[in-house]
Amino acid sequence: MEVPLTQPPMVIGAVADFDLAVGDTATVDASGYFRDPDGDVLTFEARSSAEEVAVAEVAGSTVRIVSVAPGTSTVAITARDPEGRAAALRFQVTVPNRAPVATGAIPDLRLAVADTARVDVSGHFVDPDGEALGYGAVSSDSAVAAASAPGDTLRVIGIAPGTATVTVTARDPGALAAETSFTVRVRASGGGFDIVLDFDATVTEPHRAAIRPAAELWMSVLAGTELPAVPVPVGDRVGCYGARTSEPVGSVDDLLILVEMRDIDGPGRTLAQAGTCRLREESNLPYVSVMFFDVSDFDGLIASGDATELAMHEIAHALGFGVLWPVKGLLRDRSLGVGAIDAHFTGPLAIAAFDAAGGADYAGGAKVPVENLGGAGSANLHWRGAVLQMELMRPLNRLGVPETFSAITIQSMADLGYVVDVDRAEPYALPGGQADRLRAPGREVHLGDDVLAGPVIIVSSDGRVVRVLPNR
């Protein structure tokens, strides 16, 4: 019997199967699993049966396995001697499918009936294997809010007033899934003027209880005003002067006011600040404004009964009182804050109300006189305190004594473009002079620079920014 001059390589061991997560690697030293009877130097090859699952790479005698995607692959390692004789072994590589993970909560939504909100949900889930995810959405009450998720975009439509829970599911190609839920609150649309107060966590319930009646009174005054809802870009948390909604807002109808407690300047001095940030292009009326109340002062104002009145004053600024006068061309002879210039408001309805309150024979200058003393957040933004004494919108307040919500202030809002109910005004007559002011009860405090100055964004009816007004 003839004995071959050379013999093929031999397999001398078995490689254990591998379980690898996507992106993981494993190495095998092939020289430990083969022997050449003739002592020849062996070369090695490796091949994966499913390279979409795992890839095999060879460097010398080292075989490196790289997992790519969930699935199973068989890896064959072949050893060859110089004559080309070969031996092979095989082992299995399994890459398990891992479920998607919800990485962040989708913030709650607030919508009006017929409003639509769109949210990119892809940022709220991740697949640990890097696979593409499909999405679905279901509403707990489709009579209140309808939900669907075509592609990566969740769409929620307000159907009727109420509250619903929307659950979004992300599913990978292997049918493993993750889900997250959020609340949708739907309010009625139209039928009056809506002021939505967005309180942040700094505003306690006693604070809120003092502010809400002020908004309700202004809504009753402006009930005849119906402004178009303004859509907000997908997933946007609306911001204004550093304040921001805690959740995306699908649209705004009619005015959203962000409310925070802040340390403005400590006790006394400026008690609150307000301003507007975004206006509708068609009417130049605001749809996003802000109010900050000084945390050092507000509890004391609640105790003295002045907190709601202060909120009424600041909501007036949030609606545009003072702030929008230049935009509307209603402020003349703008003051430098030193009193020498006769700043005045030229709205005809407010002038008529001023005349009716005893100002027909006013000889102190043009009508309606506007504050011409104080800083940039006071002058040109209020009624002149020396003339319209004890009126709500002068830059002064008598602690413990109500200021008057006059027809002059209400009609100035009509001059801005709002529809008003002047019957909500309180009786008011211009005081007779200095003696009347001295007899007025209550400790008088200056409200300080309570109007914020900053750029204002003008937005079209479809939510596009069309221009920006510089600081007033």
C-alpha positions as CSV (number, residue, x, y, z in Angstrom):
1,M,0.0,0.0,0.0
2,E,1.4,3.3,-1.1
3,V,1.6,6.1,1.6
4,P,1.1,9.6,0.3
5,L,4.1,11.8,0.5
6,T,1.9,14.5,2.2
7,Q,-1.3,14.5,4.2
8,P,-4.1,17.1,4.4
9,P,-4.6,19.3,7.5
10,M,-6.8,18.0,10.3
11,V,-9.5,19.5,12.4
12,I,-8.5,19.0,16.1
13,G,-11.2,21.0,17.9
14,A,-14.7,22.6,17.7
15,V,-15.4,26.3,17.8
16,A,-18.4,27.0,20.1
17,D,-21.3,28.9,18.7
18,F,-21.5,32.7,19.3
19,D,-24.4,34.9,20.4
20,L,-23.5,38.5,19.5
21,A,-25.4,41.7,19.8
22,V,-25.4,44.0,16.7
23,G,-22.1,45.7,16.4
24,D,-20.3,43.3,18.7
25,T,-17.2,41.3,17.6
26,A,-15.6,38.0,18.4
27,T,-12.2,36.5,17.4
28,V,-11.1,32.9,16.8
29,D,-7.4,31.8,16.7
30,A,-7.8,29.2,13.9
31,S,-4.3,27.8,14.5
32,G,-5.6,26.2,17.7
33,Y,-8.3,24.2,15.8
34,F,-6.2,22.7,13.0
35,R,-3.0,20.6,12.7
36,D,-0.9,19.7,9.7
37,P,0.5,16.1,10.0
38,D,3.4,17.1,7.8
39,G,4.2,20.2,9.8
40,D,3.5,22.5,6.9
41,V,2.5,26.1,7.5
42,L,-1.3,26.5,7.1
43,T,-3.2,29.4,5.6
44,F,-6.7,30.2,6.7
45,E,-9.9,31.4,5.0
46,A,-13.3,32.3,6.5
47,R,-16.7,32.7,5.0
48,S,-20.1,33.7,6.4
49,S,-23.2,32.1,4.9
50,A,-25.2,35.3,5.6
51,E,-23.1,38.4,5.4
52,E,-26.1,40.6,6.1
53,V,-26.1,39.0,9.6
54,A,-22.4,38.6,10.3
55,V,-19.1,39.2,8.4
56,A,-16.0,37.1,8.8
57,E,-12.5,38.7,8.3
58,V,-9.1,36.9,8.4
59,A,-5.7,38.3,9.4
60,G,-3.1,35.6,9.6
61,S,-4.6,32.9,11.8
62,T,-7.1,35.3,13.5
63,V,-10.7,35.2,12.3
64,R,-12.7,38.2,13.4
65,I,-16.5,38.0,13.4
66,V,-18.5,41.2,13.2
67,S,-22.2,41.1,13.8
68,V,-24.3,43.3,11.4
69,A,-28.0,42.6,11.9
70,P,-30.3,40.2,13.7
71,G,-30.4,36.7,12.3
72,T,-28.3,33.6,12.1
73,S,-25.2,32.8,10.0
74,T,-22.9,29.8,9.7
75,V,-19.2,30.7,9.5
76,A,-16.8,28.2,7.9
77,I,-13.1,28.4,8.6
78,T,-10.9,26.5,6.1
79,A,-7.2,25.6,6.6
80,R,-5.0,24.9,3.6
81,D,-1.5,23.5,3.3
82,P,1.0,24.6,0.6
83,E,-0.3,21.8,-1.7
84,G,-3.8,23.1,-1.5
85,R,-5.1,20.3,0.7
86,A,-7.8,21.6,3.0
87,A,-9.9,20.9,6.1
88,A,-12.8,23.0,7.4
89,L,-14.9,23.5,10.5
90,R,-18.2,25.3,11.0
91,F,-19.9,27.1,13.8
92,Q,-23.0,29.2,14.2
93,V,-23.3,33.0,14.9
94,T,-26.6,34.2,16.2
95,V,-27.4,37.9,16.4
96,P,-30.6,38.2,18.6
97,N,-33.2,40.8,17.7
98,R,-33.5,43.4,20.5
99,A,-36.7,45.4,21.0
100,P,-36.9,49.1,20.4
101,V,-36.7,51.4,23.4
102,A,-38.7,54.5,24.1
103,T,-36.0,57.1,24.9
104,G,-38.1,60.2,25.8
105,A,-41.6,61.1,26.7
106,I,-43.7,62.8,24.1
107,P,-45.0,66.0,25.8
108,D,-48.7,66.4,26.3
109,L,-50.6,68.4,23.7
110,R,-53.3,71.0,23.9
111,L,-55.5,71.6,20.9
112,A,-58.6,73.4,19.9
113,V,-61.3,71.5,18.0
114,A,-60.3,71.0,14.4
115,D,-56.6,71.8,15.1
116,T,-53.9,69.4,14.0
117,A,-50.6,68.8,15.7
118,R,-47.7,67.0,14.1
119,V,-44.8,65.5,16.0
120,D,-41.7,63.8,14.7
121,V,-41.8,60.6,16.8
122,S,-38.5,59.2,15.5
123,G,-36.6,61.2,18.2
124,H,-38.6,59.4,20.9
125,F,-37.5,55.9,20.1
126,V,-34.3,54.1,19.3
127,D,-33.6,50.6,18.0
128,P,-30.5,49.1,19.7
129,D,-29.9,47.1,16.5
130,G,-30.1,50.1,14.3
131,E,-33.1,48.8,12.3
132,A,-35.7,51.0,10.7
133,L,-38.8,51.3,12.8
134,G,-42.4,51.6,11.8
135,Y,-44.9,53.6,13.9
136,G,-48.5,53.4,14.9
137,A,-50.8,55.5,17.1
138,V,-54.1,54.9,18.8
139,S,-56.3,57.3,20.8
140,S,-58.1,56.2,23.9
141,D,-61.1,58.3,22.8
142,S,-61.3,58.9,19.1
143,A,-64.4,61.1,19.6
144,V,-62.1,63.6,21.4
145,A,-58.8,63.2,19.4
146,A,-57.9,61.2,16.4
147,A,-54.3,59.9,16.0
148,S,-52.3,58.4,13.2
149,A,-48.6,57.9,12.4
150,P,-47.9,57.9,8.7
151,G,-44.1,57.5,8.3
152,D,-42.2,59.1,11.2
153,T,-44.8,61.8,11.8
154,L,-47.5,61.5,14.4
155,R,-50.6,63.4,13.5
156,V,-53.2,64.3,16.2
157,I,-56.5,66.1,15.4
158,G,-58.8,67.7,17.9
159,I,-62.3,66.4,17.4
160,A,-64.3,67.5,20.4
161,P,-63.6,69.1,23.8
162,G,-62.3,66.6,26.3
163,T,-59.2,64.6,27.2
164,A,-57.7,61.5,25.5
165,T,-54.6,59.4,25.9
166,V,-52.6,58.7,22.7
167,T,-50.3,55.7,22.7
168,V,-47.5,55.6,20.1
169,T,-46.0,52.2,19.2
170,A,-42.6,51.7,17.5
171,R,-42.1,48.3,15.9
172,D,-39.0,46.8,14.3
173,P,-38.9,44.4,11.3
174,G,-39.0,41.4,13.7
175,A,-42.2,42.7,15.3
176,L,-40.7,43.6,18.6
177,A,-42.1,46.9,19.9
178,A,-42.0,49.7,22.4
179,E,-44.6,52.3,23.2
180,T,-45.1,55.6,25.0
181,S,-48.3,57.5,25.8
182,F,-49.2,61.2,26.4
183,T,-52.3,63.2,27.1
184,V,-54.2,65.4,24.6
185,R,-56.5,68.1,25.9
186,V,-59.0,69.5,23.4
187,R,-60.8,72.7,24.0
188,A,-63.7,74.3,22.1
189,S,-62.8,76.5,19.2
190,G,-64.3,79.9,18.6
191,G,-67.3,81.5,20.3
192,G,-65.3,84.1,22.1
193,F,-61.8,85.4,22.9
194,D,-59.6,82.8,24.5
195,I,-56.6,83.7,26.8
196,V,-54.6,80.6,27.6
197,L,-52.4,81.0,30.6
198,D,-49.4,78.6,30.5
199,F,-48.2,78.5,34.1
200,D,-44.8,77.0,34.7
201,A,-43.8,75.1,37.9
202,T,-42.8,78.3,39.8
203,V,-46.4,79.5,39.8
204,T,-48.2,78.0,42.8
205,E,-51.9,77.3,43.0
206,P,-52.5,80.4,45.2
207,H,-50.7,82.5,42.6
208,R,-52.8,81.0,39.8
209,A,-56.0,81.6,41.7
210,A,-55.1,85.3,41.8
211,I,-54.2,85.5,38.1
212,R,-57.0,83.5,36.5
213,P,-59.8,86.0,37.3
214,A,-57.9,88.8,35.6
215,A,-57.7,86.7,32.4
216,E,-61.4,85.8,32.7
217,L,-62.4,89.5,33.0
218,W,-60.3,90.4,29.9
219,M,-61.9,87.5,28.0
220,S,-65.3,88.9,28.8
221,V,-64.3,92.3,27.6
222,L,-63.0,90.9,24.3
223,A,-65.6,88.2,23.9
224,G,-66.6,89.6,20.5
225,T,-63.1,89.3,19.1
226,E,-62.4,86.2,17.1
227,L,-58.9,86.0,15.7
228,P,-57.6,83.2,13.4
229,A,-55.7,80.4,15.1
230,V,-52.0,80.4,14.3
231,P,-50.4,77.1,13.6
232,V,-47.1,76.3,15.4
233,P,-44.3,74.4,13.7
234,V,-44.2,70.6,14.3
235,G,-43.1,69.8,17.9
236,D,-42.4,73.4,18.8
237,R,-42.4,74.5,22.4
238,V,-43.4,78.1,22.1
239,G,-40.9,80.6,23.8
240,C,-41.0,84.2,24.8
241,Y,-38.4,86.2,26.6
242,G,-36.8,83.0,27.9
243,A,-40.0,81.4,29.0
244,R,-41.2,78.3,27.2
245,T,-44.2,76.0,27.1
246,S,-43.6,72.7,28.8
247,E,-45.1,70.9,25.8
248,P,-45.5,71.4,22.1
249,V,-48.4,73.6,21.0
250,G,-50.3,72.6,17.9
251,S,-51.8,76.1,17.4
252,V,-52.7,79.2,19.3
253,D,-56.3,80.6,19.5
254,D,-56.5,83.5,20.5
255,L,-53.7,84.4,22.9
256,L,-51.2,82.3,24.8
257,I,-49.5,84.0,27.8
258,L,-46.6,82.3,29.4
259,V,-46.6,83.0,33.1
260,E,-43.6,82.6,35.5
261,M,-42.6,83.8,38.9
262,R,-39.1,85.3,38.7
263,D,-36.7,87.2,41.0
264,I,-37.0,90.4,39.0
265,D,-35.3,92.9,41.4
266,G,-36.2,91.8,45.0
267,P,-38.9,93.4,47.2
268,G,-40.5,96.5,45.9
269,R,-39.6,98.4,42.7
270,T,-40.7,96.4,39.6
271,L,-43.6,94.2,40.7
272,A,-44.1,92.4,37.4
273,Q,-43.2,92.6,33.7
274,A,-45.1,91.7,30.6
275,G,-44.5,91.8,26.8
276,T,-45.5,90.3,23.5
277,C,-43.3,88.3,21.2
278,R,-45.3,87.1,18.3
279,L,-47.9,89.0,16.2
280,R,-50.4,88.0,13.5
281,E,-49.4,89.5,10.1
282,E,-53.0,90.4,9.1
283,S,-54.0,92.3,12.3
284,N,-50.7,93.0,14.1
285,L,-52.3,91.6,17.2
286,P,-50.4,89.2,19.5
287,Y,-50.8,85.5,19.8
288,V,-47.9,84.8,22.1
289,S,-47.0,87.0,25.1
290,V,-45.4,86.6,28.5
291,M,-45.9,87.8,32.1
292,F,-43.3,87.6,34.9
293,F,-44.3,88.3,38.5
294,D,-41.7,89.1,41.1
295,V,-41.5,86.2,43.6
296,S,-40.5,88.7,46.3
297,D,-43.7,90.7,46.0
298,F,-46.5,88.6,44.8
299,D,-47.5,86.9,48.0
300,G,-47.7,90.3,49.7
301,L,-50.0,91.5,46.9
302,I,-52.2,88.5,47.4
303,A,-52.5,89.4,51.0
304,S,-53.3,93.1,50.3
305,G,-55.8,92.1,47.6
306,D,-53.8,93.7,44.8
307,A,-52.6,90.6,42.9
308,T,-55.5,90.2,40.6
309,E,-55.5,93.9,39.7
310,L,-51.8,93.7,38.9
311,A,-52.5,90.7,36.7
312,M,-55.2,92.7,34.9
313,H,-52.7,95.5,34.3
314,E,-50.0,93.1,32.9
315,I,-52.5,91.2,30.7
316,A,-53.4,94.5,29.1
317,H,-49.7,94.9,28.1
318,A,-49.7,91.3,26.9
319,L,-52.7,92.2,24.7
320,G,-50.7,95.1,23.3
321,F,-51.5,98.1,25.5
322,G,-48.6,100.5,25.1
323,V,-46.5,97.8,23.4
324,L,-48.4,98.0,20.0
325,W,-49.1,101.7,20.0
326,P,-46.1,102.5,17.8
327,V,-46.8,99.5,15.5
328,K,-50.4,100.8,15.0
329,G,-49.3,104.4,14.5
330,L,-51.2,105.5,17.6
331,L,-48.4,107.0,19.7
332,R,-47.4,110.6,19.0
333,D,-44.6,112.7,20.4
334,R,-42.8,109.9,22.0
335,S,-41.3,110.9,25.3
336,L,-37.6,110.6,26.4
337,G,-38.8,109.9,29.9
338,V,-38.0,113.4,31.4
339,G,-41.5,114.9,31.1
340,A,-40.8,117.7,28.6
341,I,-42.5,116.0,25.6
342,D,-46.3,115.7,25.4
343,A,-46.6,112.0,24.5
344,H,-50.2,111.1,23.6
345,F,-52.4,108.3,22.3
346,T,-54.4,109.2,19.2
347,G,-57.0,106.4,19.0
348,P,-60.4,108.1,18.4
349,L,-62.4,105.8,20.6
350,A,-60.1,106.2,23.6
351,I,-60.2,110.0,23.0
352,A,-64.0,109.9,23.0
353,A,-64.0,108.0,26.2
354,F,-61.5,110.4,27.7
355,D,-63.7,113.3,26.8
356,A,-66.7,111.5,28.3
357,A,-64.8,111.0,31.6
358,G,-64.4,114.8,31.9
359,G,-61.5,115.4,29.5
360,A,-63.4,117.4,26.9
361,D,-61.9,120.6,28.1
362,Y,-58.5,119.1,29.0
363,A,-55.9,121.9,28.4
364,G,-52.8,120.1,29.4
365,G,-51.8,119.0,25.9
366,A,-53.0,116.5,23.3
367,K,-55.2,113.6,24.1
368,V,-55.0,110.9,25.5
369,P,-52.0,111.9,27.6
370,V,-49.4,109.2,27.9
371,E,-46.8,108.8,30.6
372,N,-43.8,110.9,29.8
373,L,-41.7,110.2,32.9
374,G,-39.8,107.1,34.0
375,G,-37.7,104.5,32.3
376,A,-38.0,102.6,29.1
377,G,-40.4,100.1,30.5
378,S,-42.8,102.8,31.8
379,A,-42.8,106.0,29.7
380,N,-44.8,105.9,26.5
381,L,-46.5,102.7,27.7
382,H,-49.1,103.8,30.2
383,W,-51.6,106.6,30.7
384,R,-50.1,109.7,32.3
385,G,-50.3,109.1,36.0
386,A,-50.6,112.8,36.9
387,V,-53.8,113.1,34.7
388,L,-55.5,109.7,34.8
389,Q,-55.3,109.3,38.5
390,M,-56.6,106.1,40.0
391,E,-57.0,104.5,36.5
392,L,-55.8,100.9,36.1
393,M,-53.3,101.5,33.3
394,R,-51.3,104.4,34.8
395,P,-47.8,103.3,36.1
396,L,-48.9,103.6,39.7
397,N,-50.9,101.5,42.1
398,R,-52.5,102.2,45.5
399,L,-52.1,99.2,47.7
400,G,-55.3,97.9,49.2
401,V,-57.4,100.2,47.1
402,P,-58.9,99.2,43.7
403,E,-57.8,101.1,40.6
404,T,-60.5,101.8,38.0
405,F,-60.9,99.7,34.9
406,S,-62.2,102.6,32.7
407,A,-63.8,102.9,29.3
408,I,-60.7,104.8,28.2
409,T,-58.5,101.7,28.6
410,I,-61.2,99.4,27.1
411,Q,-61.7,101.7,24.1
412,S,-58.0,101.9,23.5
413,M,-58.1,98.2,22.9
414,A,-60.8,98.8,20.3
415,D,-58.5,101.3,18.7
416,L,-55.9,98.5,18.5
417,G,-58.3,96.3,16.6
418,Y,-60.1,94.3,19.2
419,V,-63.9,94.0,19.5
420,V,-64.8,95.2,23.0
421,D,-67.7,95.2,25.4
422,V,-67.4,98.7,26.8
423,D,-70.3,97.9,29.2
424,R,-67.7,96.0,31.3
425,A,-66.0,99.3,32.2
426,E,-66.2,100.7,35.7
427,P,-67.5,104.3,36.2
428,Y,-64.6,106.7,36.0
429,A,-64.2,110.5,36.1
430,L,-61.0,112.4,35.7
431,P,-60.0,113.8,39.2
432,G,-60.3,117.5,39.6
433,G,-56.7,118.2,40.5
434,Q,-53.8,117.7,42.9
435,A,-56.1,117.9,46.0
436,D,-58.1,114.9,44.7
437,R,-54.9,112.9,44.4
438,L,-53.8,113.7,47.9
439,R,-57.1,112.6,49.3
440,A,-57.0,109.3,47.5
441,P,-56.6,106.5,50.1
442,G,-53.9,103.8,50.0
443,R,-50.2,103.8,49.8
444,E,-49.1,104.6,46.2
445,V,-46.4,102.5,44.7
446,H,-44.8,102.8,41.3
447,L,-45.0,99.7,39.1
448,G,-41.5,100.3,37.8
449,D,-40.4,99.3,34.3
450,D,-43.1,96.7,33.9
451,V,-43.0,96.4,30.1
452,L,-40.4,94.1,28.4
453,A,-38.6,95.4,25.3
454,G,-37.4,93.1,22.7
455,P,-37.8,92.0,19.1
456,V,-41.3,90.9,17.9
457,I,-41.8,88.2,15.3
458,I,-44.5,88.7,12.7
459,V,-46.1,85.5,11.5
460,S,-48.4,84.7,8.5
461,S,-51.7,82.9,8.8
462,D,-49.9,79.6,8.0
463,G,-47.3,80.0,10.8
464,R,-44.4,81.3,8.7
465,V,-42.1,84.0,10.0
466,V,-42.4,86.9,7.6
467,R,-40.4,89.6,9.4
468,V,-39.0,90.7,12.7
469,L,-39.6,94.0,14.3
470,P,-36.5,95.3,16.2
471,N,-36.6,96.3,19.9
472,R,-39.2,98.9,20.4
